């Protein structure tokens, strides 16, 4: 068999409409599963295992998933870089600090002229 034993995982409900011919083949596959492993299997578990098996073997799908993960990591790194910049928004930039120091110096010079 191309699939192994069923592993149990939390489930979500999905409504599907399948052709009768596909359901008939699914029933046959259930029989083969029962003969091979000596236990009954539900349609839900069997379809889950079959779909997982197909997705795991699909090279194009695996490349797609890997690329999506790479994009998410890159976006997370970009967010990390942006966050420290936000905190520095409250402190003056080098140019702002220099302008402020220059203004203070002019003010100090004016005070000395008045004295």
Buried (B, 14 or more C-beta within 10 A) or exposed (E): EEBEEBEEEEEEEEEEEEEEEEEEEBEEBBEEBEEEBEEEBEBEBBBBBBEEBEEEEEEEEEEEEEEEEEEEEEEEEEEEEEEEEEEEEEEEEEEEEEEEEEEEEEEEEEEEEEE
